[in-house]
Structures are given as C-alpha cells and as structure tokens.
C-alpha cells in the first residue's frame, strides 16, 4: 500500500495519475486554487516556511476549496478513469484529529492561526475503505478534540497517514523532480536523503519554502514505520526518478 500526495494542479493530469494508483491512498492539496479564491475575495495569502497563515476567514476559504471543489473534482476525474475513488476530509469519521501547530523561527514563536498538526489518524477507517475496494481521496482539513477545524498542510497529512499505515511508500509530488542542490538546474537531484540530513539541508538553505514541509513529512513517515518516501514530480514518478528517503 502506498500514499500519494498531489497538488491541485494534478486535476489537469488525472489520466497520468491513474496509471500509478494501485492499493493507494491519495492526499491532495490545492494551494494555488485557495490563493486564487482568497485574492478574488480581497484576502492576501501569507506563508511562513511553506505553511499558509490561516486566520478564520482564510480557514473558511481553505475548507470550502479543499474539502469541496478540489476534492470533488479530483474524485470525479479519477472515477472517469476507472478508479473507484471516494472523497472525504480529515474531519469525516475523525480521520485526522489535529491540534494547533506551534512554529518557532529564530527562537520566537510564530502564530500561524488555524494551522494544525496531526495528533491521531483513524487508520481503521482507511483500512475499511481499502478493504472495500475504494481509493480514499483525502482533503487535509483536520478537526480538534473540541470540534475546531484546522488547515493541515497536505504533505504533513500524507506523512502522518503513511506513518500510521506503515505504507510501503509515501510519494510527495511537487513541481520539480526531487530535492535539488541547485534550484536552477533540474539535473542536480539529491538521490538519497536520510532523516538525519533534513536539519542540515534546511540550515544550508538547500531546502526552502514549500520543500520544507515535504522533507519534514518524509522524515516523519519514515521514522514512524513507512518503508520509504519519494519526493518527485509526476514525470519523475512515471520514470522512476526522484529523491528517496529511507
């Protein structure tokens, strides 16, 4: 079994994605779609270390776009390709129980608002869906013990799920073929990264922005029991290229 995290842009390439789905859990993001709706509503998207700062208004947009539009479009497109997809968010069935994320930068705590970390995954729910022949398609909206909704980074959600499910592989799809030593040269892929390398890569500035939560999610998954994590783009996945963490 494997977990694949995809972005909203995959909606234009679902036919290719369908080729690699087999005993799979799909977790999706949709950052560009969220930002587009926010801007149309006069809200300014803000990010800290690749994580979207989420006030109450932003949370409403994130929930609407991810658990609504993106999730249902992706499920519909997958089903049109013969994939028995079933869409749900982390709220449904208590799939992703979350708590407020605490982020410390340069020794100072930064308030990200309603951004959550996964505290618990309802593995039994996912196992029942897989056993019934469904491909779960998960929107990364978590819920607190008190019913508070949280915006969970999709990479973080996928890493938590892969770890709890002890997946054979976690695939984190992005727009580059892996972790690059030189961001301007797609051929400088770092083939193998160990969990203990993550902090050094961040300190050296090799990993920045949206790649930070991807590497941290890969580390979390592998340390929790996932056999391996791969960071790549769709072409790299189809061709067997990317950055592997074991």
C-alpha positions in Angstrom: 0.0 0.0 0.0 1.2 3.5 -0.7 0.2 7.1 0.0 0.4 9.7 -2.8 0.2 13.4 -2.1 -0.8 15.5 -5.0 -1.4 19.2 -5.6 -4.4 20.8 -7.2 -2.6 21.1 -10.5 -3.0 17.3 -10.9 -6.5 18.0 -12.0 -5.1 18.6 -15.4 -3.2 15.3 -15.5 -5.5 12.8 -13.8 -5.1 10.4 -16.7 -1.4 10.1 -15.9 -2.0 9.9 -12.1 -4.4 7.0 -12.7 -1.6 4.9 -14.1 0.2 4.8 -10.8 -2.8 4.2 -8.5 -2.9 0.7 -7.1 -3.8 0.0 -3.4 -3.4 3.7 -2.8 -4.5 6.5 -0.5 -4.5 9.9 -2.2 -4.0 13.1 -0.2 -4.4 16.3 -2.1 -3.5 19.9 -1.6 -4.8 22.8 -3.7 -2.8 25.9 -2.6 -3.0 27.8 -5.9 -6.8 27.3 -6.0 -7.1 28.5 -2.4 -4.9 31.6 -3.1 -6.9 32.4 -6.3 -10.2 32.4 -4.3 -8.7 34.4 -1.5 -7.5 37.1 -3.9 -10.8 37.3 -5.5 -12.3 37.8 -2.1 -9.8 40.5 -1.3 -7.7 38.4 1.1 -3.9 38.3 1.0 -2.3 34.9 1.1 0.6 34.7 3.6 3.1 31.9 4.2 5.7 31.0 6.8 8.2 28.2 6.0 5.9 26.9 3.3 2.8 26.9 5.6 -0.2 29.1 4.9 -1.0 31.5 7.8 -4.7 30.7 8.4 -7.0 33.2 10.2 -10.7 32.5 10.5 -11.6 33.9 7.1 -8.8 32.0 5.4 -9.9 28.8 7.2 -13.4 29.2 5.6 -11.9 29.5 2.2 -9.5 26.6 2.7 -12.3 24.3 3.9 -14.6 25.4 1.0 -12.0 24.9 -1.7 -10.1 21.8 -0.5 -13.0 19.7 1.1 -15.4 21.0 -1.6 -14.3 22.0 -5.1 -10.8 20.3 -5.4 -11.8 17.1 -3.6 -14.9 16.5 -5.6 -13.3 17.5 -8.9 -10.4 15.1 -8.3 -12.8 12.2 -7.3 -14.9 12.8 -10.4 -11.9 12.8 -12.7 -10.4 9.7 -11.1 -13.7 7.9 -11.4 -13.9 8.8 -15.1 -10.6 7.0 -15.4 -12.0 3.8 -13.8 -10.6 4.5 -10.3 -13.1 3.6 -7.5 -12.3 6.9 -5.7 -14.1 8.0 -2.6 -13.6 11.6 -1.3 -13.5 12.6 2.3 -11.8 15.2 4.5 -9.9 14.7 7.7 -13.0 15.7 9.6 -15.1 12.9 8.3 -15.1 9.9 10.7 -12.4 11.7 12.8 -9.9 10.7 10.1 -7.4 13.4 11.1 -7.6 14.5 14.7 -5.5 17.7 14.9 -4.1 20.2 17.3 -2.9 23.8 16.8 0.6 23.9 15.4 3.4 25.7 17.2 6.1 27.2 14.9 9.3 28.6 16.3 11.5 30.7 14.0 14.8 32.2 15.2 13.8 31.4 18.8 10.5 33.1 18.5 7.1 31.5 18.4 5.0 32.5 15.3 1.2 32.2 15.4 0.0 30.6 12.2 -3.6 30.8 13.3 -5.8 27.7 12.5 -2.9 25.6 11.2 -2.9 22.1 12.7 -0.6 19.2 13.2 -2.0 15.7 13.1 -2.4 14.2 16.5 -4.1 11.0 15.5 -5.1 9.2 12.3 -8.2 6.9 12.1 -6.3 4.0 10.4 -9.3 1.7 10.9 -11.5 3.9 8.7 -8.8 3.9 5.9 -8.3 0.2 6.2 -12.0 -0.4 5.9 -12.2 1.7 2.7 -9.2 0.0 1.1 -10.6 -3.5 2.0 -13.9 -2.5 0.4 -12.1 -1.6 -2.8 -12.1 2.1 -2.6 -9.3 4.6 -3.2 -9.6 7.2 -0.4 -9.1 10.7 -1.6 -8.4 12.9 1.4 -8.7 16.7 1.8 -6.3 17.8 4.6 -8.8 19.5 6.9 -8.3 18.3 10.4 -10.5 18.6 13.5 -9.6 19.1 17.1 -11.0 17.2 20.0 -13.2 20.2 20.7 -14.5 20.4 17.1 -12.2 23.2 15.9 -11.3 22.9 12.2 -7.6 23.1 11.3 -5.8 23.7 8.0 -3.3 20.8 7.9 -0.6 21.0 5.3 -1.2 18.3 2.7 2.4 17.0 2.9 2.1 16.8 6.7 -1.2 14.9 6.5 0.2 12.5 3.9 3.2 11.9 6.1 1.1 11.2 9.2 -1.1 8.8 7.3 1.8 6.9 5.7 3.5 6.5 9.0 0.4 5.2 10.9 -0.5 2.9 8.0 3.1 1.7 7.7 2.9 2.2 4.0 5.3 0.6 1.6 5.9 4.1 0.1 5.0 7.7 0.5 5.1 9.7 -2.7 5.2 13.5 -2.4 4.5 15.0 -5.8 5.8 18.5 -6.5 6.8 20.7 -9.5 10.4 19.6 -9.5 11.9 16.1 -10.0 13.3 15.9 -6.4 15.3 17.9 -3.9 17.8 19.9 -5.9 21.3 21.1 -4.9 20.8 23.9 -7.5 17.3 25.1 -7.8 18.0 26.4 -11.3 19.3 23.0 -12.5 16.8 20.1 -12.5 19.6 17.7 -13.1 21.1 18.3 -9.7 18.8 15.9 -7.9 19.9 14.6 -4.5 19.2 10.9 -4.9 19.2 9.8 -1.3 18.4 11.8 1.9 18.4 10.3 5.4 16.1 11.5 8.1 19.1 12.9 10.0 20.0 15.0 6.9 16.9 17.2 7.0 18.0 19.8 9.5 21.4 20.3 7.8 19.7 20.8 4.4 17.4 23.4 5.9 20.3 25.2 7.6 22.3 25.3 4.4 19.4 26.8 2.5 19.2 23.9 0.1 15.7 23.2 1.2 13.4 26.3 1.5 9.7 27.3 1.1 7.3 24.5 0.2 10.0 21.9 0.1 10.5 22.2 3.9 7.1 20.5 4.8 7.8 17.9 2.2 11.1 16.8 3.7 9.7 17.0 7.2 6.7 14.9 6.2 9.0 12.3 4.6 11.1 12.2 7.8 8.0 11.8 10.0 6.7 9.0 7.8 9.9 7.0 7.6 10.6 7.3 11.4 7.0 6.1 12.1 7.4 3.0 10.0 6.8 3.8 6.3 9.3 1.9 4.3 10.4 4.8 2.1 9.4 8.2 0.9 9.9 9.7 -2.5 9.9 13.4 -3.5 9.5 14.0 -7.2 7.2 15.3 -9.9 4.7 13.2 -12.0 7.2 12.7 -14.8 9.8 11.5 -12.3 7.3 9.1 -10.7 6.5 7.6 -14.1 10.2 7.4 -15.0 11.4 6.2 -11.5 13.4 9.4 -10.7 13.4 11.5 -7.6 14.8 12.0 -4.1 14.4 8.9 -1.8 14.4 8.8 1.9 14.7 5.6 3.9 
